[in-house]
Amino acid sequence: MSKQNILAVAVLLVLFLGCTTMLQAAELKTDVVVLGGGAAGLPAALEAADAGADVILLEKMPFMGGSALISGGVLYAAGTSVQEEAGIEDDADALFDYWMNANRWQVEPGLVRLLADQSADTIEWLIDHGVEFPAQLDAYAYVRPGLYVSGADNIERAHCPEGFGAGLMGPLIEEVNQRENIQVFVETPGTSLLEEDGQVQGVTAVNGDGEEMVIHADAVVLATGGFSRDEELMRRYLPEVQALGSRFGVYTSEGHTGDGIHMAKQLGADLAHMDVAGGEPTPSFAPELAYPGAGGPPWLVWVNKHGQRFVDEGALYSRLSWPFEAQEDRLAWAVFDQGMLDTQPLEDEWEDIDQYVQEGIITKADSLEQLAAKLGIDGEGLENTIERYNESAAEGEDPFYLKDPDHLVAMDSPPYYGIQLVRGQLVAGTMGGVRISPQAEVMRENGTTIPGLYAAGEVAGGTIIWYPGGGAAITDSMVMGRIAGQEAAQNSR
């Protein structure tokens, strides 16, 4: 063989060996793969690791923490040591009854029972991992850590940690990074599930350099979040929200693009409650004008197409949704006048109200009759409603909807304004996803499970149609994330 041929063979051999090495480097083997490093994925990874499994965690964003990192960090829990220290008597049975009744028993009782029973233990688990929950009352998310009443119940079940979302997720992120049997890849989204003979056996992914990875595993946990940033799924399941265009705001992480749902559907996963979004009816301004956690300023007057009030406009967001949904054609408006704008507390953006009138977002009129005509609602009904409302404001009592007297402000100073209310304009999360069993196994449409595949958090549906209260979604994520991690580790043995 000539020197040239020998050299050519050598080059080919080197190239072949190099390609083989690259292929081997791109193929990994582990016990459990967790897709997503948020409120469900971090607990899943930690529990699987504690059970002795080797874990690879893939996070598509440049950092872990998910939507919970930018949230108030609140968990909804009953019978906790924090409540006991604050002198609050509560238990899992009461939480279960409230959650199920609030959702009209249209959610999965077995899953809600787990959330109720394990909510207190999850608080203790978080405390053991360095999260601090002060036993002080009159707290509120993003404002003051401690305990407060959220939802439509009257018990302080909302547990807000020191540091809010960062204070909740930071200790878990640090713990995951310290574990020798947890390997983390950021900027590495999962792309598909590996499956053979009906058994999930790992995932494919793409790392930050654009290189494909193949990860073989005995079990996979989907903790990829919801689909509020996926146009295809939003258009299919929540078209009335997606149709809002620029007036549609999202609180969730940029990573919530329905990845886990898309992957699970390829294997025949069943879906639950895909038409439910976490959010509240709000004035349909540009998203930055809506008040966080409420349907707008409490002094607004809400009316339906007949010009009639139907709710206490100053109620908690969780008490506003169902009355709004019940209105004919799901149409309602917030009306107010110049006197309210001149005398009531306003967010800075509301001071530019004339700009929104010019843009056609807000309707302005010199009389209630003209306003009703422009909005397309019953004029006589609106005039009668405002007359009664002004009488209530003068007397300091709302006999119809029991509105707080401090929020009863007479509406008698033209010009008058009106703006349509929109359901779920500010989406704090989607509530639908893959159907799961009480063991966090992903279910098929025929009622069987997909072996080796688990899901937790916003990617899974079945526990929320009507939002029980602040912290419910994170409790769901963490309780089911812990269960998914434990079950996945057991499956890998």
ABEGO torsion letter per residue (X at the ends): XBAAAAAAAAAAAAAAAAAAAAAAAABBBBABBBBEABAAAAAAAAAAAAAGBBBBBBBABABBGEAAAABAGBBBBBGBAAAAAAGBBBBAAAAAAAAAAAAGGABBAAAAAAAAAAAAAAAAAAAAAGBBBBBBBGBBBGABBEBBBBEABABBABBBBBGEAAAAAAAAAAAAAABAABBBBBGBBBABBBBBGGBBAEBBBBBAAGBBBBBBBABBBBAAEBAAABAAAAAAABAAAAAAEAABBBABBAABAGAAAAAAAAAGBBBBGAABBBEBBBBBBBAAABBBGBAEBAABBBBBAAGBBABBAABBAAAAAAAAAABBGGBBBBBBBAAAAAABBBBAAAAAAAAAAAAGABBBBABAAAAAAAAGBBAAAAAAAAAAAAAAAAAGBBAAAGBBAAABBBBABOBBBBBBBBBGABBAEBABEBBBBAAGBBBBAAGBBBBGBBBBEAABBGABABBAEBGAAAAAAAAAAAAAAAAAAAAAX
